[in-house]
């Protein structure tokens, strides 16, 4: 048996809606990578799954007239069936509503709390329910979310914060000394550019008076875990966490494959979370662009392309 290992993850897909072409694009790319490594003789563990907590899921379930769990069950099953029909060769499929995941999330939260890496504070900011995050004044575009271009909601509340700012200098140095940590290079440069500004601490909770659908904080059950702090840990919890034989075997060879729209959480939140928890950093963050579609130009015989700077054209 080969002594070479390869651990590959897709993002875990958010169950606020059915799977679409973008999800399939990432998953097929990952499947090709996993199959190549198997053919090369590597021992491969290929993970995908679904992200099932947070405001958007609670809202979508309410609109559908069902419980959040019932809604998540239905959409997660649709992802499983889609990957089966596409012949995706994943070795595991994780859901953030599974006990094996929630246990590891709470263990890591408790360890960070005990180490003084989390504190209670008050914060007011412009919040996007679509992104499930606060935006700074510099990030806001014409008073709207820069991604969804929808109006933001001002929220002021007491929450628990992760001391992410403490790790800014470390993260910059790590990226600069590990040239292929984030690839391709344009996304590495994007993150280094972002890190020229002071890094803020990360709100990692939501009060249960506002949101019930989440993993309760182990040290204060009046709060649930912020969906990104919950979701990113899936890459570790799927392996059983530190001490588990599968984790010890495959985590040193971890590679993440993501779309460019979730670059910041994976390139900033996740490595600082791992560093604070005393866990090894993943090997590579592989980032891809988005599809664009060429549509008829109704005013001429030519064609026009709806695109951004990093796309794959589809005629």
C-alpha positions as CSV (number, residue, x, y, z in Angstrom):
1,X,0.0,0.0,0.0
2,X,1.2,3.5,-0.9
3,X,2.7,5.6,1.9
4,X,1.5,8.8,0.1
5,X,-1.7,10.4,1.3
6,X,-4.1,12.9,-0.2
7,X,-7.0,14.5,1.7
8,X,-9.2,16.6,-0.5
9,X,-12.3,18.6,0.5
10,X,-14.9,20.6,-1.4
11,X,-16.7,23.3,0.5
12,X,-19.7,22.0,2.3
13,X,-22.6,23.4,0.4
14,X,-25.2,25.6,2.1
15,X,-28.7,24.1,2.1
16,X,-30.7,27.3,1.6
17,X,-31.4,26.1,-1.9
18,X,-31.1,23.2,-4.3
19,X,-27.7,22.3,-5.9
20,X,-26.9,24.2,-9.1
21,X,-24.2,24.3,-11.8
22,X,-21.6,26.1,-9.6
23,X,-21.8,23.4,-6.9
24,X,-21.4,20.7,-9.6
25,X,-18.4,22.5,-11.1
26,X,-16.5,22.5,-7.9
27,X,-17.4,18.9,-7.1
28,X,-16.5,17.5,-10.5
29,X,-13.2,19.3,-10.4
30,X,-12.5,17.8,-7.0
31,X,-13.6,14.4,-8.2
32,X,-11.1,14.6,-11.1
33,X,-8.3,15.5,-8.6
34,X,-9.2,12.6,-6.3
35,X,-9.3,10.1,-9.2
36,X,-6.0,11.3,-10.5
37,X,-4.3,10.8,-7.1
38,X,-5.9,7.3,-6.8
39,X,-4.5,6.4,-10.2
40,X,-1.1,7.7,-9.1
41,X,-1.2,5.2,-6.2
42,X,-2.0,7.7,-3.3
43,X,-4.2,6.8,-0.5
44,X,-7.1,9.3,-0.9
45,X,-9.8,10.6,1.4
46,X,-12.3,12.8,-0.5
47,X,-14.9,14.7,1.5
48,X,-17.9,16.7,0.6
49,X,-21.2,17.5,2.4
50,X,-23.6,20.2,3.5
51,X,-23.6,23.2,5.8
52,X,-27.0,23.3,7.6
53,X,-27.1,26.0,10.3
54,X,-27.7,29.8,10.4
55,X,-30.1,32.6,9.6
56,X,-30.7,31.7,5.9
57,X,-31.7,28.1,6.7
58,X,-34.1,29.2,9.4
59,X,-35.6,31.7,7.1
60,X,-35.9,29.3,4.1
61,X,-37.4,26.6,6.4
62,X,-40.0,29.1,7.7
63,X,-40.9,30.2,4.2
64,X,-41.4,26.5,3.3
65,X,-43.5,25.9,6.3
66,X,-41.3,23.2,7.8
67,X,-38.8,22.8,10.6
68,X,-35.1,23.7,9.9
69,X,-34.1,20.1,10.4
70,X,-36.8,18.8,7.9
71,X,-35.7,21.5,5.4
72,X,-32.0,20.6,5.8
73,X,-32.8,16.9,5.4
74,X,-34.5,17.5,2.1
75,X,-31.9,19.7,0.5
76,X,-29.0,17.6,1.8
77,X,-30.6,14.5,0.2
78,X,-30.8,16.4,-3.1
79,X,-27.1,17.0,-3.0
80,X,-26.4,13.4,-2.2
81,X,-28.6,12.3,-5.1
82,X,-27.0,14.8,-7.5
83,X,-23.5,13.6,-6.7
84,X,-24.6,9.9,-7.1
85,X,-26.1,10.7,-10.5
86,X,-22.8,12.5,-11.5
87,X,-20.7,9.5,-10.4
88,X,-18.8,11.5,-7.8
89,X,-16.4,9.3,-5.9
90,X,-16.4,10.9,-2.5
91,X,-15.3,8.7,0.5
92,X,-17.4,10.6,3.0
93,X,-20.3,13.0,3.2
94,X,-20.6,15.2,6.3
95,X,-23.6,17.2,7.5
96,X,-23.1,19.9,10.2
97,X,-26.3,18.7,11.9
98,X,-24.6,15.3,12.7
99,X,-23.5,14.6,16.2
100,X,-19.9,13.7,15.1
101,X,-19.5,17.3,13.8
102,X,-21.2,19.1,16.7
103,X,-19.1,17.3,19.2
104,X,-15.8,18.4,17.7
105,X,-17.1,22.0,17.2
106,X,-18.0,22.2,20.9
107,X,-14.7,20.7,21.9
108,X,-12.7,23.3,19.9
109,X,-14.9,26.1,21.2
110,X,-14.4,25.0,24.8
111,X,-10.6,24.7,24.3
112,X,-10.4,28.2,22.8
113,X,-12.6,29.6,25.6
114,X,-10.4,27.9,28.3
115,X,-7.3,29.4,26.6
116,X,-8.7,32.9,26.6
117,X,-9.0,33.1,22.8
118,X,-12.7,34.0,23.0
119,X,-14.3,36.9,25.0
120,X,-17.7,38.5,25.4
121,X,-18.1,41.9,23.8
122,X,-20.7,44.2,22.3
123,X,-20.7,45.1,18.6
124,X,-22.8,47.1,16.2
125,X,-22.5,46.8,12.5
126,X,-24.1,46.5,9.1
127,X,-25.2,42.8,8.6
128,X,-26.0,40.9,5.5
129,X,-28.4,38.0,6.1
130,X,-27.4,36.5,2.7
131,X,-23.7,36.3,3.7
132,X,-24.4,35.9,7.4
133,X,-21.7,38.3,8.3
134,X,-21.1,41.9,9.3
135,X,-19.5,44.4,6.8
136,X,-17.2,47.3,7.5
137,X,-17.8,50.7,6.1
138,X,-14.9,50.2,3.6
139,X,-16.4,47.0,2.3
140,X,-20.0,48.4,1.8
141,X,-20.9,49.4,-1.8
142,X,-23.5,52.3,-2.0
143,X,-24.9,51.2,1.3
144,X,-25.3,47.6,0.2
145,X,-23.7,44.2,0.5
146,X,-20.8,44.1,-2.0
147,X,-21.7,40.5,-3.0
148,X,-25.5,40.5,-3.0
149,X,-26.0,44.2,-3.7
150,X,-28.9,44.2,-1.2
151,X,-29.6,46.6,1.7
152,X,-27.8,45.8,4.9
153,X,-29.4,45.6,8.3
154,X,-27.9,47.5,11.3
155,X,-27.6,45.1,14.2
156,X,-26.2,45.9,17.7
157,X,-25.9,43.1,20.2
158,X,-23.6,41.3,22.7
159,X,-21.7,38.4,21.3
160,X,-18.7,36.3,21.8
161,X,-15.6,37.2,19.8
162,X,-12.6,35.2,18.6
163,X,-9.3,37.1,19.0
164,X,-8.5,36.8,15.3
165,X,-6.6,40.1,15.2
166,X,-4.0,38.5,17.5
167,X,-2.9,36.3,14.6
168,X,-2.6,38.9,11.8
169,X,1.2,39.2,11.8
170,X,1.5,35.4,12.0
171,X,-0.8,34.9,9.1
172,X,0.9,37.4,6.8
173,X,4.3,35.8,7.6
174,X,2.9,32.3,7.0
175,X,1.4,33.3,3.6
176,X,4.6,35.1,2.5
177,X,6.9,32.1,3.5
178,X,4.6,29.5,2.0
179,X,4.4,30.7,-1.6
180,X,1.9,28.0,-2.7
181,X,-0.3,28.0,0.4
182,X,-3.0,29.9,-1.5
183,X,-3.1,29.2,-5.3
184,X,-3.3,30.5,-7.9
185,X,-1.1,33.5,-7.0
186,X,-3.8,36.1,-7.7
187,X,-5.8,35.0,-4.7
188,X,-2.7,34.9,-2.5
189,X,-2.1,38.5,-3.5
190,X,-5.8,39.4,-2.9
191,X,-5.6,38.1,0.7
192,X,-2.2,39.8,1.4
193,X,-3.8,43.0,0.1
194,X,-6.7,42.5,2.5
195,X,-4.3,41.9,5.4
196,X,-2.7,45.3,4.9
197,X,-5.6,46.7,6.8
198,X,-6.0,45.9,10.6
199,X,-7.7,42.6,11.1
200,X,-10.8,42.7,13.3
201,X,-11.8,40.1,15.9
202,X,-14.5,37.7,14.7
203,X,-17.9,37.5,16.2
204,X,-18.4,33.7,16.6
205,X,-21.9,33.6,18.2
206,X,-25.5,34.7,17.7
207,X,-27.9,35.2,20.6
208,X,-30.7,32.6,20.8
209,X,-33.2,35.4,21.2
210,X,-32.5,36.1,17.5
211,X,-31.4,32.7,16.2
212,X,-32.1,29.2,17.6
213,X,-30.9,27.2,14.6
214,X,-27.2,26.5,15.4
215,X,-24.8,24.6,17.7
216,X,-25.0,26.0,21.3
217,X,-21.8,27.4,22.7
218,X,-20.6,24.9,25.3
219,X,-19.7,27.6,27.8
220,X,-22.9,29.7,27.4
221,X,-26.0,28.0,26.0
222,X,-27.8,31.4,25.5
223,X,-25.8,31.6,22.3
224,X,-25.4,29.5,19.2
225,X,-22.2,29.3,17.1
226,X,-21.8,31.6,14.1
227,X,-22.3,29.5,11.0
228,X,-18.8,30.0,9.5
229,X,-17.1,29.1,12.8
230,X,-19.2,26.0,12.8
231,X,-18.9,25.1,9.1
232,X,-15.1,25.3,8.6
233,X,-14.5,22.8,11.4
234,X,-16.2,20.1,9.2
235,X,-12.8,19.5,7.5
236,X,-11.5,18.3,10.9
237,X,-14.6,16.8,12.4
238,X,-15.1,14.5,9.4
239,X,-11.8,12.9,10.3
240,X,-12.8,12.4,13.9
241,X,-10.7,15.3,15.3
242,X,-7.3,15.2,16.9
243,X,-6.4,11.8,18.3
244,X,-8.5,9.9,15.8
245,X,-6.4,7.6,13.6
246,X,-8.0,9.0,10.4
247,X,-7.2,12.6,11.4
248,X,-3.6,11.7,12.3
249,X,-3.2,10.0,8.9
250,X,-4.9,12.4,6.6
251,X,-4.9,15.9,8.1
252,X,-1.2,16.5,7.5
253,X,-2.0,16.2,3.7
254,X,-5.2,18.4,3.7
255,X,-6.1,20.3,0.5
256,X,-9.2,22.5,0.2
257,X,-10.8,23.3,-3.1
258,X,-13.2,26.3,-3.1
259,X,-14.8,28.9,-5.3
260,X,-13.4,32.4,-5.1
261,X,-16.5,33.8,-3.4
262,X,-15.6,32.1,-0.1
263,X,-11.9,32.9,-0.2
264,X,-11.8,35.2,2.9
265,X,-13.3,32.7,5.4
266,X,-11.0,29.9,4.2
267,X,-7.8,32.0,3.9
268,X,-8.2,34.2,7.0
269,X,-10.7,32.8,9.5
270,X,-9.8,29.1,9.1
271,X,-6.0,29.2,9.4
272,X,-6.2,31.6,12.4
273,X,-8.7,29.3,14.0
274,X,-6.4,26.3,13.5
275,X,-3.4,28.3,14.8
276,X,-5.3,29.4,18.0
277,X,-6.4,25.8,18.6
278,X,-2.8,24.5,18.3
279,X,-3.7,22.4,15.2
280,X,-1.6,22.0,12.0
281,X,-2.5,24.3,9.1
282,X,-3.9,22.7,5.9
283,X,-1.4,22.3,3.0
284,X,-3.0,24.2,0.2
285,X,-6.1,26.3,-0.6
286,X,-7.0,25.8,-4.2
287,X,-9.3,28.5,-5.6
288,X,-11.2,28.5,-8.8
289,X,-13.3,31.1,-10.6
290,X,-16.9,31.1,-11.8
291,X,-18.7,30.2,-14.9
292,X,-20.0,32.9,-17.3
293,X,-22.5,32.6,-20.1
294,X,-22.4,34.1,-23.5
295,X,-25.8,35.4,-24.6
296,X,-27.1,36.8,-27.9
297,X,-26.6,40.5,-28.4
298,X,-30.1,41.6,-29.4
299,X,-28.7,44.6,-31.1
300,X,-26.2,42.9,-33.4
301,X,-25.2,39.6,-35.0
302,X,-22.4,39.3,-32.5
303,X,-22.4,37.8,-29.0
304,X,-21.7,39.5,-25.6
305,X,-20.3,37.7,-22.6
306,X,-21.4,38.3,-19.0
307,X,-18.1,37.7,-17.2
308,X,-15.9,38.8,-14.4
309,X,-12.0,38.7,-14.4
310,X,-11.8,35.0,-13.6
311,X,-14.4,32.9,-15.4
312,X,-14.9,29.9,-17.6
313,X,-16.9,30.8,-20.7
314,X,-19.8,28.7,-21.8
315,X,-21.3,29.3,-25.2
